[in-house]
Amino acid sequence: MSEAVRAMFSEIAPKYDISNTVLSAGIHHRWRKKAVTLSGAKVGDAVLDCATGTGDLIIAFGKAVGKTGRLLGTDFCSPMMHSAPDKARKNGLSIEFQEADVMNLPYSDNTFSIASIGFGIRNVDDPMKGLAEMARVVKSGGKVVVLEFGQPNGVFGKIFQWYSVHILPIIGGILTGKKDAYSYLQKTSAQFPCREEFVNIMDKTGQFSHISYTPVTGGIAYIYIGTVA
Ligand SMILES: C[S@@+](CC[C@H](N)C(=O)[O-])C[C@H]1O[C@@H](n2cnc3c(N)ncnc32)[C@H](O)[C@@H]1O
């Protein structure tokens, strides 16, 4: 599965940002800002963003941690990170980018104040292992931040489901030439555990003293914050 995921993201990498912005009408930037706010990130913090892709989440952390903080973005698919260093520079930020699998992070225990993952955990072969690794490299009292799609409830949920099944793969396909990748996005998002179910997965790692979640845009996505024990 990992190899197939890596190959799929390599193919859509050059058009990933534009399709993100069109498909979410730019709202994803607001979700990232909120994730940073909820994380409690402060000046001087060291932040690791896993499955960083084109770097939008680690860039969003940039303002909060300032020049004295450390910013590191990692992904197991280098083509996804291709545009990230340039984007960071254009935002006036100094961010390191390294290739790493979230299930086997090459960093020592208790290294970071925060480890985050945006729209990545759903793609990881063993999400619990990834979460445990993120918690391992974060200091006690630090935060693991997960931003991930879920399933909105009620009438809005039905409208969103219709959009996801019928419209999203067509637009994604036109923008990237890879309609399958956007059918994959729809299918994995529709099935991925959210709310208490995802909290349970985090809890089962045994690494968190407190876990909370916040829906964004009616539950299209969720921000989970785990405090490392
Ligand atoms: C939907 S993109 C999200 C990118 C970025 N975080 C964002 O918020 O836009 C998912 C990313 O997860 C990465 N990924 C999937 N499995 C991974 C793993 N086991 N370790 C590291 N990165 C992984 C993919 O390469 C891809 O860049």
The ligand as a MOL file (V3000), in Angstrom:
LIG
                    3D

  0  0  0     0  0            999 V3000
M  V30 BEGIN CTAB
M  V30 COUNTS 27 29 0 0 0
M  V30 BEGIN ATOM
M  V30 1 C -2.9410 14.5480 1.0340 0
M  V30 2 S -1.2100 14.8180 1.1710 0 CHG=1
M  V30 3 C -1.1180 16.0120 2.4730 0
M  V30 4 C 0.0440 16.9390 2.3290 0
M  V30 5 C 0.1180 18.0780 3.3310 0
M  V30 6 N 0.3270 17.6190 4.6760 0
M  V30 7 C -1.1000 18.9580 3.2910 0
M  V30 8 O -1.6790 19.2160 4.3510 0
M  V30 9 O -1.4750 19.4260 2.2200 0 CHG=-1
M  V30 10 C -0.7030 13.3410 1.9930 0
M  V30 11 C 0.8030 13.2300 2.1530 0
M  V30 12 O 1.0800 12.1270 3.0240 0
M  V30 13 C 2.3160 11.5720 2.6180 0
M  V30 14 N 2.4540 10.2650 3.2570 0
M  V30 15 C 1.6270 9.2020 3.1560 0
M  V30 16 N 2.0760 8.1820 3.9120 0
M  V30 17 C 3.2130 8.6170 4.5210 0
M  V30 18 C 4.1270 8.0370 5.4290 0
M  V30 19 N 3.9760 6.7870 5.8710 0
M  V30 20 N 5.1650 8.7720 5.8740 0
M  V30 21 C 5.3400 10.0540 5.4150 0
M  V30 22 N 4.5200 10.6610 4.5450 0
M  V30 23 C 3.4600 9.9570 4.1050 0
M  V30 24 C 2.1960 11.5810 1.1020 0
M  V30 25 O 3.4280 11.4290 0.4580 0
M  V30 26 C 1.5540 12.9500 0.8590 0
M  V30 27 O 2.5230 13.9520 0.6590 0
M  V30 END ATOM
M  V30 BEGIN BOND
M  V30 1 1 1 2
M  V30 2 1 2 3
M  V30 3 1 2 10
M  V30 4 1 3 4
M  V30 5 1 4 5
M  V30 6 1 5 6
M  V30 7 1 5 7
M  V30 8 2 7 8
M  V30 9 1 7 9
M  V30 10 1 10 11
M  V30 11 1 11 12
M  V30 12 1 11 26
M  V30 13 1 12 13
M  V30 14 1 13 14
M  V30 15 1 13 24
M  V30 16 1 14 15
M  V30 17 1 14 23
M  V30 18 2 15 16
M  V30 19 1 16 17
M  V30 20 1 17 18
M  V30 21 2 17 23
M  V30 22 1 18 19
M  V30 23 2 18 20
M  V30 24 1 20 21
M  V30 25 2 21 22
M  V30 26 1 22 23
M  V30 27 1 24 25
M  V30 28 1 24 26
M  V30 29 1 26 27
M  V30 END BOND
M  V30 END CTAB
M  END
